[in-house]
Amino acid sequence: MGNPKLRIANDDPCDTYVPATHPANGILARVPSDFVHVARQTLGPAAADGLAHAEVVIDAGEAGTVRIFFERKLARHHKSYYHYWIAYRAEPVTPDTANADADHA
């Protein structure tokens, strides 16, 4: 797809595409968007007086069990404004970090 002239030539057919990741985002680029959407739906609406940050632990298929961190954002359009959740980080859940939610409470 895209412009074939801009494609990087690679002779090794065994290489698979791995999305670029930024260290601050953890493994968020490797979590399929369908799972991020399902995790966001479990949070409910982002109310103005609600939490500013939230985290959800889900089974994300091939990515395994991950903890996705969300932040409440504000979108403005003329005189209206809307609060919404946006995922900003994901990290794998290991047995060592499985109960990290209890530490935050």
C-alpha positions, 0 to 999 in steps of 0.5 A: 500500500502507499507509494512503492517508491517510498517503501524500504527495500528488504530482501528478508521475507521473514521480517514482520512489521513492528510499529515504532514505539516511544518509550513513554507510551510503553507497548501501546502501539502493539495493542490492537485498537479494538482492545483499546476501544473495549477498554475505553468503553469500560470506563464510561463517560468522561465527566468534568467532575470525574477522574482525570486518569484511569487504568484498565487491565484487559486481555489484548489477544496476542499482546497478552494481558495489558494495563492501559492508562487513560487520561481525560481530555477536553475538546472545544468546538465553538461554545461547546466542549466535550470530555473524552478518554484517550489512551496514553500508555500501555504496559504488560501485566506480569505476576509481579505487577498484577496487583499494582491497582491495590497499591494505588488505592 
